Amino acid sequence: MTQSHDFLDRAPSLADTLAHRLRQEIAAGCMRPGERLPTEQQISERYGVSRPTVREAIGRLKHDGLVVTRQGAGAFIAEPGALAVFRLDVEDFTNRDEIRNIVELLMAVEATATELAAQRRGEEDLAAIQAQLDAMQAAIDRGEPGVDEDMAFHRAIVDATGNPFFRDLSDFLDRRVRHFIRTARANTARMGGLTQAVQAEHQAIFDMIAKADPVGARRAAETHLRNAAERLSLYFAK
């Protein structure tokens, strides 16, 4: 790794941007398996980011199985055979085939989670989901896209499954693709006046969970995701 300065643009997810840049360098052979990663201070100085951002980026590489840490010795590039975790790198969010592939994956996870939530939710779970639904409506009433409230709504549904692995996978997808998709959908809704239509889809999901109707809940979630894909396509067409 050279010591030339290559400062990153200040983006909302700077750690993700740095992690992606380091992945590219590892893939290009700039850092080889078994080689020690530069220190936090060295990486911080090269890219013009804070050390906490560097630690967060390295944590993502560890999660991906690209980096391993050794007690008292630092972080090292993992051997190729050590890669034993799932990765998801989306190259082009404007590509319709990639959008379809992403939606199919989200459908498998989110629709199933919604179905399980309808089967297993307790009154506290239902109240948590309702609170996020109300928070989204309040955001709409303020003229805001409500992306954070949207994500919290779906997270409350995942929590209602009672399955920690669904929570872990949902967190992974949030970091990789879901936040981008929801942001783009929110932009589309704002430009096209579709915000309340999106909220109606959320209401339909909630209603099925409240009725403890797993089949209806799954269908409502699938409809929501299909419509989200259409809105995403509209967003990129503008």
C-alpha positions, -999 to +999 in steps of 0.1 A: +000+000+000+016+033-010+016+064+012+002+088-014-029+107-002-062+096-017-088+114+004-124+101+001-154+123-005-174+130+026-203+107+021-231+097+045-216+062+050-179+069+050-169+036+067-187+017+039-169+038+013-135+031+029-143-006+033-152-008-004-119+009-013-099-015+008-117-045-007-108-033-041-071-031-031-072-066-016-088-079-048-062-062-069-034-078-050-021-046-034-023-064-001-016-101-001-029-129+021-011-130+054+001-094+051-004-072+080-029-043+074-015-008+078-022+007+112-053+027+119-032+058+119-017+051+085-050+044+069-065+074+086-038+097+072-039+082+037-077+086+032-083+116+054-108+099+077-110+095+115-096+065+133-131+055+145-142+054+108-111+032+100-121+008+129-156+006+116-144-001+080-120-028+092-149-043+112-168-047+079-138-064+063-137-088+093-174-095+090-168-103+053-140-127+062-114-106+043-094-096+074-085-115+106-072-100+138-045-116+160-043-107+197-016-081+202-004-083+165-030-063+146-051-071+115-040-093+087-054-101+052-071-135+055-060-165+034-084-172+005-096-205+021-106-186+052-135-168+035-165-186+049-191-158+051-218-145+028-210-113+009-232-091-012-216-065-034-241-047-056-223-030-085-250-011-103-283-002-086-296+012-119-294-022-136-329-037-138-315-072-135-297-064-103-329-047-090-349-078-097-323-100-081-322-078-050-360-077-047-362-115-050-337-118-021-356-093+000-388-110-008-375-143+005-364-127+037-389-100+044-421-118+033-412-148+054-404-126+084-437-109+080-455-142+078-438-154+110-445-121+127-482-126+121-480-161+136-459-152+167-463-116+175-474-106+210-493-075+221-460-057+229-447-066+194-479-053+178-477-021+198-441-016+186-451-021+150-480+003+154-457+029+169-435+028+139-465+029+115-477+060+134-442+076+132-442+071+095-475+089+091-463+117+113-432+121+091-455+122+060-476+148+076-445+169+082-436+166+045-407+142+052-399+109+034-398+090+066-370+066+055-357+060+091-392+054+103-398+030+074-367+010+083-377+009+120-412-004+110-397-033+091-372-039+119-401-041+144-417-068+122-384-088+121-381-085+159-416-099+162-404-132+146-384-139+178-357-153+156-323-137+162-310-150+128-336-130+110-325-100+129-288-106+119-297-111+083-319-081+082-291-060+097-267-073+070-292-064+042-298-030+057-261-022+055-257-036+020-288-027+000-320-020+018-312+016+029-303+025-007-335+010-020-357+027+006-340+060+000-345+058-037-381+047-032-387+076-008-374+100-034-397+085-060-426+088-037-419+124-029-415+133-066-444+114-078-468+120-050-469+084-040-460+087-003-495+080+009-498+050-014-466+036+002-481+042+036-513+023+026-491-007+018-476-005+053-510-003+068-521-034+049-491-053+063-499-041+098-536-051+095-527-086+085-502-090+114-528-075+138-553-101+125-527-129+130-532-138+093-498-152+082-509-158+046-524-123+042-493-108+059-470-125+035-490-114+005-491-078+017-453-078+022-448-093-013-471-067-029-452-040-010-418-052-023-430-056-059-444-021-058-412-008-043-393-023-072-416-005-096-411+028-078-373+023-078-374+018-116-394+050-119-368+068-098-340+059-121-361+067-152-364+103-141 
